[in-house]
Amino acid sequence: MVAVNKRAQYSPISPAGSTAHSEQVSGDTSRFNVRQLTHDELVRALIEGELVTEAQVALVRELLDPSSTSNSQSVSDALVQQGVVSAETIEFFVHQFPILRSALNSANLGLVMRSASLISARQEAEVLRYQRMNPRLRFGEIAVNFGYCKQGTVDFFLKYLYPTGRTVHRVPHSSIGNRAKRALDVSGALVGLTVTGLIYIPLAIAIRIDSPGPVMYSQIRLGLRGKPFRLWKFRSMIQGADVKQHLLKSETSGQFFKQKDDPRVTRVGRFIRKTSLDEFPQFWNVLMGDMSLVGTRPPTPNEAMEYEDWHWKRLNVKPGITGEWQVNGRSAITEFDDVVKLDIRYQKRWSIRHDLNLIIQTVGAIFSRKGAC
């Protein structure tokens, strides 16, 4: 039999989506008029939901006694014993999954995944909090972006538990997962970080002498499909500049702030912005995979809260240190919609050759002291 505690107090999700906190489940699903999964179906569900792999199942089967008549029943036990999947997850698929699958559900995906012990209560709360900030993003999409679960797991639940309300799965942009682009990013990041190491000490001294505060500046930005990450720069503004932004008037219209003669920028800051030296720490973000050498400008969460639906298309690719906007009239563009149009144009025109061309244009702009980044 499956290794689950049948006497344990359990809180199944009813087909209507509520949680029966006092319900004691003993493995009998007959009261709900549903058929319990066979052990082979259980293993197949775990594989389809990307909770275990075919190789892991094959390995535990080899470890079992081939002469045993309960071989198939012992696979789930062995997966638990090997630490591949938790006993709580097995228990969910034994007791709750058949019930949920048998009726149209209004239970939210977060509650389902928490009941299956696939995410913690803290992770669920973080996703929900972020979703309140970005209501256009779906729970499963955010959970995958945060690294709390796999896309295949989300797709599995959407397929079997929400068949009528399933959303269309977004086809990822062709640049996502492209090995050549990633190789270009990694090699470029290593070169960029080498240069960053060489200029760090003189820049650090100049920044600290010019104004009090840390050498580095970091800010939460949104990356691919709204995934948050911490972006790094050399500090070019006075300390506490973020809280003073509301005192200034933006020279642009739309969901981003820009002022040509920003009084918060220090003397050293003007120089490193003009030469794009402030952007060099972002090569670390590229190496970590949060950014690319070429992409779109990463927005702040506050900016994204003001997005219209079509603006979110710009987050279908990774943000970049440089891109169409940076090399095609960055200073002259004052309409946010025009920035988004450039970002979408980049996505349509994307190729490794196009990325290389934009990098070359960026380098030319830097040496011409136009400040491309």
C-alpha positions as CSV (number, residue, x, y, z in Angstrom):
1,M,0.0,0.0,0.0
2,V,1.0,3.6,-0.4
3,A,2.9,4.9,2.7
4,V,0.4,7.4,4.0
5,N,-1.0,8.0,7.5
6,K,-4.7,7.2,7.0
7,R,-5.6,8.3,10.5
8,A,-4.0,11.7,10.2
9,Q,-6.3,14.7,10.4
10,Y,-6.4,16.1,6.9
11,S,-8.0,19.1,5.3
12,P,-9.2,18.2,1.8
13,I,-10.4,20.8,-0.6
14,S,-14.0,20.2,-1.4
15,P,-15.2,20.3,-5.1
16,A,-16.7,23.7,-4.4
17,G,-13.4,25.0,-3.4
18,S,-13.8,25.3,0.4
19,T,-11.6,23.6,2.9
20,A,-13.2,21.1,5.3
21,H,-10.8,21.5,8.2
22,S,-12.4,18.9,10.4
23,E,-12.8,16.2,7.7
24,Q,-10.9,13.0,8.6
25,V,-9.8,11.2,5.5
26,S,-9.2,7.5,5.6
27,G,-8.5,6.9,1.9
28,D,-12.1,6.1,1.0
29,T,-13.3,8.3,-1.8
30,S,-16.6,6.4,-2.2
31,R,-18.5,9.1,-0.2
32,F,-17.7,11.5,-3.0
33,N,-18.7,9.0,-5.7
34,V,-15.2,9.1,-7.3
35,R,-12.8,6.4,-8.2
36,Q,-9.4,6.4,-6.4
37,L,-6.3,6.4,-8.5
38,T,-4.6,3.1,-9.1
39,H,-0.9,3.0,-8.1
40,D,0.1,3.0,-11.8
41,E,-2.1,6.1,-12.3
42,L,-0.6,7.7,-9.3
43,V,3.0,7.3,-10.6
44,R,1.9,8.5,-14.0
45,A,0.3,11.6,-12.5
46,L,3.6,12.4,-10.6
47,I,5.6,12.1,-13.8
48,E,3.2,14.2,-15.9
49,G,3.2,16.8,-13.2
50,E,7.0,16.9,-13.3
51,L,7.2,16.0,-9.7
52,V,9.3,12.9,-10.5
53,T,11.1,11.8,-13.6
54,E,10.9,8.7,-15.7
55,A,14.5,8.0,-14.7
56,Q,13.8,8.3,-11.0
57,V,10.8,5.9,-11.3
58,A,12.9,3.4,-13.3
59,L,15.6,3.6,-10.7
60,V,13.3,2.8,-7.8
61,R,11.7,0.0,-9.8
62,E,15.2,-1.6,-10.1
63,L,15.7,-1.4,-6.4
64,L,12.4,-3.2,-5.7
65,D,12.2,-7.0,-5.5
66,P,11.0,-8.1,-9.0
67,S,9.3,-11.2,-7.6
68,S,7.1,-9.1,-5.3
69,T,3.4,-9.0,-6.3
70,S,3.1,-5.5,-4.8
71,N,5.9,-4.1,-6.9
72,S,3.7,-1.4,-8.5
73,Q,2.2,-0.5,-5.1
74,S,5.7,0.0,-3.6
75,V,7.0,2.5,-6.2
76,S,5.4,5.4,-4.4
77,D,6.7,4.1,-1.1
78,A,10.2,3.9,-2.6
79,L,10.0,7.4,-4.1
80,V,9.1,8.8,-0.6
81,Q,11.9,6.8,1.0
82,Q,14.4,8.1,-1.5
83,G,13.3,11.7,-0.8
84,V,12.2,12.2,-4.4
85,V,8.7,13.2,-3.3
86,S,7.1,13.9,0.1
87,A,4.6,11.7,1.8
88,E,2.3,14.7,2.0
89,T,2.3,15.0,-1.7
90,I,1.6,11.3,-2.2
91,E,-1.3,11.6,0.3
92,F,-2.7,14.5,-1.6
93,F,-2.8,12.5,-4.9
94,V,-4.3,9.5,-3.1
95,H,-7.1,11.4,-1.2
96,Q,-7.7,14.8,-2.7
97,F,-6.8,14.7,-6.3
98,P,-9.5,12.2,-7.4
99,I,-12.1,14.4,-5.6
100,L,-11.0,17.6,-7.1
101,R,-10.7,16.1,-10.6
102,S,-14.3,14.8,-10.4
103,A,-16.0,18.1,-10.3
104,L,-15.7,21.6,-11.7
105,N,-13.5,23.5,-9.3
106,S,-13.4,27.0,-7.9
107,A,-10.6,26.3,-5.5
108,N,-7.7,28.6,-6.3
109,L,-4.5,27.1,-7.6
110,G,-2.5,28.4,-4.6
111,L,-4.6,26.5,-2.1
112,V,-4.4,23.3,-4.2
113,M,-0.6,23.5,-4.5
114,R,-0.2,24.2,-0.8
115,S,-2.5,21.3,0.0
116,A,-0.2,19.1,-2.1
117,S,2.8,20.4,-0.1
118,L,4.3,21.7,-3.4
119,I,4.6,25.3,-2.0
120,S,4.7,26.5,1.5
121,A,2.2,28.9,3.1
122,R,4.9,31.6,3.1
123,Q,5.5,31.1,-0.6
124,E,1.8,31.2,-1.4
125,A,1.5,34.5,0.6
126,E,4.4,36.0,-1.3
127,V,2.9,35.0,-4.7
128,L,-0.5,36.4,-3.7
129,R,1.1,39.6,-2.4
130,Y,3.0,40.1,-5.7
131,Q,-0.2,39.2,-7.6
132,R,-2.0,42.1,-5.9
133,M,0.6,44.4,-7.2
134,N,0.5,42.9,-10.6
135,P,-3.1,41.7,-11.1
136,R,-2.5,40.9,-14.8
137,L,-0.2,38.1,-13.9
138,R,-1.6,34.7,-12.9
139,F,-0.7,32.8,-9.8
140,G,0.9,29.9,-11.6
141,E,3.0,32.2,-13.8
142,I,4.3,34.1,-10.7
143,A,5.1,30.9,-8.8
144,V,7.1,29.5,-11.8
145,N,9.0,32.9,-12.1
146,F,9.8,32.8,-8.4
147,G,11.2,29.3,-8.8
148,Y,8.7,27.8,-6.4
149,C,7.4,25.2,-8.9
150,K,7.8,24.0,-12.5
151,Q,5.8,25.1,-15.4
152,G,4.8,21.5,-16.1
153,T,3.3,21.2,-12.6
154,V,1.2,24.3,-13.1
155,D,0.1,23.0,-16.5
156,F,-0.8,19.6,-15.0
157,F,-3.2,21.1,-12.5
158,L,-4.7,23.5,-15.0
159,K,-5.3,20.6,-17.3
160,Y,-7.1,18.3,-14.8
161,L,-8.6,20.6,-12.3
162,Y,-9.6,23.7,-14.3
163,P,-10.5,22.3,-17.8
164,T,-13.1,25.0,-18.6
165,G,-11.2,27.9,-17.1
166,R,-7.7,27.0,-18.4
167,T,-5.9,30.0,-19.7
168,V,-3.9,29.9,-23.0
169,H,-0.3,28.9,-22.3
170,R,2.0,31.6,-23.6
171,V,4.4,30.4,-26.2
172,P,7.8,31.7,-25.0
173,H,9.8,34.0,-27.2
174,S,12.3,32.3,-29.4
175,S,15.2,34.1,-27.5
176,I,14.2,32.4,-24.3
177,G,16.3,29.3,-23.8
178,N,18.3,29.9,-26.9
179,R,21.8,28.5,-26.3
180,A,23.6,30.8,-28.6
181,K,22.1,33.9,-26.9
182,R,23.0,32.5,-23.5
183,A,26.5,31.8,-24.6
184,L,26.8,35.3,-25.9
185,D,25.5,36.6,-22.6
186,V,27.8,34.6,-20.4
187,S,30.9,35.4,-22.5
188,G,30.0,39.1,-22.6
189,A,29.2,39.1,-18.9
190,L,32.6,37.6,-18.0
191,V,34.4,40.3,-20.1
192,G,32.2,43.0,-18.5
193,L,32.9,41.8,-15.0
194,T,36.6,41.7,-15.7
195,V,36.4,45.4,-16.7
196,T,34.2,46.1,-13.7
197,G,36.9,44.7,-11.4
198,L,39.5,46.9,-13.0
199,I,37.5,50.1,-12.6
200,Y,35.9,49.4,-9.2
201,I,38.6,50.8,-6.9
202,P,39.1,54.2,-8.7
203,L,35.3,54.6,-9.2
204,A,34.6,53.6,-5.5
205,I,37.1,56.2,-4.3
206,A,35.6,58.9,-6.6
207,I,32.0,58.1,-5.6
208,R,32.7,58.2,-1.9
209,I,34.7,61.4,-2.1
210,D,32.0,63.1,-4.2
211,S,29.1,62.3,-1.9
212,P,28.4,60.2,1.3
213,G,26.8,56.8,0.9
214,P,27.5,53.3,-0.5
215,V,29.4,52.7,-3.7
216,M,26.8,50.4,-5.1
217,Y,23.1,51.0,-5.6
218,S,20.5,48.3,-6.0
219,Q,16.9,48.3,-6.9
220,I,14.1,45.8,-7.4
221,R,13.2,45.5,-11.1
222,L,10.9,43.2,-13.0
223,G,12.4,40.8,-15.6
224,L,11.1,38.1,-17.8
225,R,7.3,37.9,-17.4
226,G,7.4,40.1,-14.4
227,K,9.9,38.1,-12.3
228,P,11.5,40.4,-9.7
229,F,15.2,40.6,-9.3
230,R,17.7,43.0,-7.7
231,L,19.5,45.2,-10.3
232,W,22.9,46.6,-9.4
233,K,24.6,49.8,-10.5
234,F,27.4,52.1,-9.4
235,R,25.7,54.8,-7.4
236,S,25.3,58.0,-9.5
237,M,22.8,59.9,-7.3
238,I,22.8,61.2,-3.7
239,Q,21.9,58.8,-1.0
240,G,18.1,58.6,-0.5
241,A,17.4,59.7,-4.1
242,D,14.4,57.3,-4.5
243,V,12.3,59.0,-1.8
244,K,12.8,62.4,-3.4
245,Q,11.6,61.4,-6.9
246,H,8.1,62.5,-6.1
247,L,9.4,66.1,-5.7
248,L,10.5,66.2,-9.3
249,K,8.5,66.5,-12.5
250,S,9.2,63.9,-15.2
251,E,10.0,65.1,-18.7
252,T,8.4,62.0,-20.1
253,S,4.8,60.9,-20.3
254,G,3.8,57.5,-19.3
255,Q,5.0,54.8,-17.0
256,F,8.7,55.8,-16.5
257,F,10.5,58.7,-15.0
258,K,13.2,60.8,-16.7
259,Q,14.6,64.3,-16.1
260,K,17.6,65.5,-18.2
261,D,19.1,67.7,-15.4
262,D,18.1,65.6,-12.4
263,P,19.4,67.5,-9.3
264,R,19.8,64.2,-7.5
265,V,22.7,63.2,-9.8
266,T,26.1,63.8,-8.3
267,R,29.1,65.2,-10.2
268,V,30.7,61.8,-10.5
269,G,27.3,60.4,-11.3
270,R,27.0,62.7,-14.4
271,F,30.3,61.4,-15.7
272,I,29.6,57.7,-15.1
273,R,26.2,58.0,-16.7
274,K,27.6,59.8,-19.7
275,T,30.1,57.0,-20.2
276,S,27.7,54.3,-19.1
277,L,30.2,53.1,-16.4
278,D,27.3,53.1,-13.8
279,E,25.8,50.1,-15.7
280,F,28.8,47.8,-15.5
281,P,27.7,45.9,-12.3
282,Q,24.7,44.7,-14.3
283,F,27.0,42.2,-16.0
284,W,26.5,40.3,-12.7
285,N,22.8,40.3,-13.4
286,V,23.5,38.9,-16.9
287,L,25.7,36.2,-15.6
288,M,23.1,35.2,-13.1
289,G,20.5,34.9,-15.9
290,D,18.2,37.7,-14.7
291,M,19.2,39.9,-17.6
292,S,20.6,39.6,-21.1
293,L,23.2,41.8,-22.8
294,V,20.5,42.9,-25.2
295,G,16.8,43.2,-24.3
296,T,14.3,45.6,-23.0
297,R,14.6,48.1,-20.1
298,P,13.6,46.5,-16.8
299,P,10.8,48.4,-15.1
300,T,10.3,49.0,-11.4
301,P,7.2,47.4,-9.7
302,N,5.6,50.8,-9.4
303,E,5.9,51.5,-13.1
304,A,4.4,48.1,-13.9
305,M,1.4,48.8,-11.7
306,E,0.4,51.5,-14.2
307,Y,0.9,49.3,-17.3
308,E,-1.9,48.8,-19.8
309,D,-2.5,45.3,-21.0
310,W,-0.4,45.7,-24.2
311,H,2.5,47.2,-22.3
312,W,3.1,43.8,-20.6
313,K,4.3,42.4,-24.0
314,R,7.7,44.1,-23.4
315,L,8.3,41.6,-20.6
316,N,8.1,38.6,-22.9
317,V,11.9,38.7,-23.2
318,K,14.6,39.2,-20.6
319,P,15.6,42.8,-19.9
320,G,18.9,43.9,-21.3
321,I,21.8,46.2,-20.5
322,T,21.2,47.7,-23.9
323,G,18.5,47.4,-26.6
324,E,16.5,49.2,-29.3
325,W,15.6,52.2,-27.0
326,Q,19.1,52.7,-25.8
327,V,20.6,53.0,-29.3
328,N,17.7,54.6,-31.2
329,G,17.2,58.0,-29.7
330,R,17.0,57.3,-25.9
331,S,17.3,60.9,-25.0
332,A,14.8,62.1,-27.6
333,I,12.0,59.6,-26.8
334,T,9.6,61.0,-24.2
335,E,6.6,58.9,-24.8
336,F,6.5,55.5,-22.9
337,D,4.3,54.0,-25.7
338,D,7.1,54.7,-28.1
339,V,9.5,52.8,-25.8
340,V,7.2,49.8,-25.8
341,K,6.9,49.9,-29.5
342,L,10.7,49.7,-29.8
343,D,10.7,46.8,-27.4
344,I,8.1,44.9,-29.4
345,R,10.0,45.7,-32.6
346,Y,13.1,44.2,-31.0
347,Q,11.2,41.0,-30.2
348,K,10.0,40.7,-33.8
349,R,13.4,41.4,-35.3
350,W,15.4,39.3,-32.8
351,S,18.3,37.2,-33.9
352,I,21.8,36.7,-32.7
353,R,23.0,38.9,-35.6
354,H,20.6,41.6,-34.5
355,D,21.9,41.4,-30.9
356,L,25.5,41.7,-32.1
357,N,24.6,44.7,-34.2
358,L,23.0,46.4,-31.2
359,I,26.0,45.7,-29.0
360,I,28.3,47.2,-31.7
361,Q,26.1,50.3,-31.8
362,T,26.1,50.5,-28.1
363,V,29.9,50.4,-27.9
364,G,30.1,53.1,-30.6
365,A,27.7,55.3,-28.6
366,I,29.7,54.9,-25.5
367,F,33.0,55.9,-27.2
368,S,31.2,58.8,-28.8
369,R,30.2,59.7,-25.2
370,K,26.5,59.7,-26.0
371,G,25.7,57.4,-23.1
372,A,23.9,54.5,-24.7
373,C,23.0,52.7,-21.6
